[in-house]
Amino acid sequence: MRVSHAERERAVDVLKAGFAEGRLPQPEYEERITRAYQAQTYGELQVLVGDLPQGPLAQPQFVPRPVAPMVPQTFLPASARTNGSATGALVCGILGTMVGVTAIPAVILGHKARGEIRRTGEQGDGMAIAGLVLGYGVLSFGALLVVLFGLVAVSL
């Protein structure tokens, strides 16, 4: 980021204080003053005053992030995709809580997705696990209802 005249003056003040305190010899002080007045960026000023007590030198408002080189999209690594079976397992698991019938596909898709994720490194393991938990939960609840209705029917 480019510096202003006031920021150059603050850097010169730090250099003057460093010279007055005996931290800089005369030739180095004069060279740094010259370079400070020619500085265009914060980095150039920081090199000149970085080894001196800063005192009132203002820090930049924000530190600019390094700019990534512009690379064509074809040369960038492919981002990891989410496994489709994991998405299907989660959707079937959620629907299974309402409909019940989709709990079986949720379990099947969840196991299939976890295997594919381990093999390919895709994302979506959490969705696959959620689909499995919902699917097994609905199936367990359904089995419990069948047992309870069976006991009621037998007792009648």
Backbone torsions as a table, in degrees:
resi	resn	phi	psi	omega
1	MET	NA	141.1	-177.3
2	ARG	-75.0	148.8	-178.5
3	VAL	-100.5	157.9	177.8
4	SER	-96.9	173.4	177.4
5	HIS	-63.3	-38.8	-179.2
6	ALA	-63.7	-37.8	179.6
7	GLU	-70.2	-35.4	174.1
8	ARG	-63.3	-41.7	179.6
9	GLU	-63.7	-39.2	177.4
10	ARG	-62.8	-40.3	177.9
11	ALA	-64.6	-40.5	177.5
12	VAL	-62.9	-38.7	177.5
13	ASP	-61.4	-40.8	178.0
14	VAL	-64.5	-41.0	178.5
15	LEU	-64.7	-40.9	177.9
16	LYS	-61.8	-43.4	179.3
17	ALA	-64.4	-40.8	178.0
18	GLY	-62.8	-38.9	178.1
19	PHE	-68.8	-43.4	-179.3
20	ALA	-64.1	-31.7	179.8
21	GLU	-83.9	-2.4	179.3
22	GLY	83.9	16.5	-179.6
23	ARG	-83.8	-19.8	-178.8
24	LEU	-126.6	134.7	172.4
25	PRO	-75.2	160.6	-174.9
26	GLN	-54.3	-49.6	-177.4
27	PRO	-63.9	-41.2	179.9
28	GLU	-66.8	-39.2	177.9
29	TYR	-59.0	-47.3	-178.3
30	GLU	-65.1	-39.4	179.1
31	GLU	-65.0	-43.3	-179.8
32	ARG	-66.7	-37.3	178.0
33	ILE	-61.7	-44.9	179.6
34	THR	-60.5	-46.4	179.9
35	ARG	-66.7	-32.2	179.5
36	ALA	-65.8	-40.3	179.7
37	TYR	-71.6	-20.2	178.4
38	GLN	-94.7	-7.9	-175.3
39	ALA	-63.5	141.9	179.8
40	GLN	-112.4	-23.4	-174.9
41	THR	-128.8	164.3	176.5
42	TYR	-60.9	-36.7	-179.6
43	GLY	-60.5	-41.3	179.0
44	GLU	-65.1	-41.3	177.9
45	LEU	-67.7	-39.5	-178.2
46	GLN	-63.4	-35.1	177.2
47	VAL	-63.2	-36.1	-176.6
48	LEU	-75.7	-33.4	-174.4
49	VAL	-116.1	2.7	-175.2
50	GLY	-62.4	-28.4	-178.2
51	ASP	-95.6	8.9	179.9
52	LEU	-115.3	154.0	173.1
53	PRO	-59.5	129.1	-170.7
54	GLN	-75.1	-34.9	-178.2
55	GLY	58.1	-127.1	-173.5
56	PRO	-84.3	10.4	-178.5
57	LEU	-63.3	123.5	-178.7
58	ALA	-73.9	139.8	174.6
59	GLN	-88.6	153.3	178.9
60	PRO	-62.3	151.0	-179.4
61	GLN	-58.7	-39.7	178.1
62	PHE	-144.6	153.9	178.2
63	VAL	-98.3	117.2	-178.2
64	PRO	-66.6	140.3	176.8
65	ARG	-74.3	148.7	174.9
66	PRO	-62.8	137.8	-177.9
67	VAL	-82.3	125.5	177.9
68	ALA	-71.0	141.1	178.4
69	PRO	-64.2	146.3	179.3
70	MET	-77.0	111.8	-178.4
71	VAL	-118.7	134.7	177.1
72	PRO	-58.5	144.1	-176.8
73	GLN	-56.0	-29.9	-177.8
74	THR	-68.0	-21.9	-178.4
75	PHE	-96.0	-6.9	179.1
76	LEU	-80.6	149.7	177.3
77	PRO	-66.4	144.8	-179.3
78	ALA	-69.6	137.2	178.1
79	SER	-74.6	149.2	-178.8
80	ALA	-67.8	131.1	-179.7
81	ARG	-94.2	160.6	177.6
82	THR	-86.1	135.7	-178.6
83	ASN	-65.7	130.5	-178.9
84	GLY	-67.3	-34.9	178.4
85	SER	-66.3	-33.6	177.8
86	ALA	-65.6	-42.3	177.0
87	THR	-62.3	-43.9	178.4
88	GLY	-62.0	-39.3	179.3
89	ALA	-63.1	-43.4	179.8
90	LEU	-65.3	-44.5	179.7
91	VAL	-62.8	-45.3	179.2
92	CYS	-65.2	-36.4	177.9
93	GLY	-64.9	-42.1	178.3
94	ILE	-66.1	-45.2	178.6
95	LEU	-65.1	-30.4	179.5
96	GLY	-62.7	-30.6	177.8
97	THR	-68.2	-21.9	-179.8
98	MET	-100.9	-40.5	-174.2
99	VAL	-100.5	-39.8	179.4
100	GLY	93.7	-40.5	-175.2
101	VAL	-68.5	-30.0	-175.6
102	THR	-81.8	3.6	178.6
103	ALA	-67.6	-36.9	-179.8
104	ILE	-65.8	-47.8	175.2
105	PRO	-61.5	-30.8	178.6
106	ALA	-62.7	-43.3	180.0
107	VAL	-67.2	-45.0	-179.3
108	ILE	-62.5	-49.5	-179.2
109	LEU	-64.8	-35.7	179.6
110	GLY	-63.1	-45.9	178.6
111	HIS	-66.6	-41.0	178.5
112	LYS	-61.7	-43.7	-178.4
113	ALA	-64.1	-42.3	-179.1
114	ARG	-62.6	-38.6	176.8
115	GLY	-65.7	-44.1	179.3
116	GLU	-64.3	-39.9	-179.2
117	ILE	-64.3	-41.5	177.9
118	ARG	-62.9	-37.8	-178.1
119	ARG	-75.0	-44.4	-170.1
120	THR	-100.2	-16.8	-178.6
121	GLY	79.4	15.4	178.2
122	GLU	-69.4	169.5	176.3
123	GLN	-92.8	167.6	174.9
124	GLY	115.3	11.8	-178.8
125	ASP	-62.8	-38.1	178.6
126	GLY	-63.3	-38.5	178.4
127	MET	-67.6	-38.0	178.9
128	ALA	-64.5	-43.3	179.2
129	ILE	-64.6	-41.9	178.1
130	ALA	-61.8	-41.2	176.9
131	GLY	-62.4	-40.7	177.3
132	LEU	-63.6	-46.4	-178.8
133	VAL	-61.7	-46.2	179.2
134	LEU	-64.3	-44.3	-179.2
135	GLY	-62.2	-48.3	178.7
136	TYR	-65.7	-35.0	178.0
137	GLY	-63.1	-46.3	179.9
138	VAL	-66.0	-41.0	178.6
139	LEU	-64.3	-40.2	178.3
140	SER	-64.6	-42.5	178.6
141	PHE	-63.6	-41.2	177.8
142	GLY	-64.0	-41.9	178.3
143	ALA	-64.3	-39.1	177.5
144	LEU	-62.8	-41.4	178.4
145	LEU	-64.4	-41.1	179.0
146	VAL	-61.8	-44.1	179.3
147	VAL	-63.4	-44.9	-179.8
148	LEU	-63.7	-44.6	177.9
149	PHE	-64.6	-35.1	177.2
150	GLY	-63.9	-42.2	178.2
151	LEU	-66.9	-38.5	178.6
152	VAL	-66.3	-42.3	-178.8
153	ALA	-65.7	-38.0	179.8
154	VAL	-68.1	-38.5	-176.7
155	SER	-74.6	-16.7	179.1
156	LEU	-86.3	NA	NA
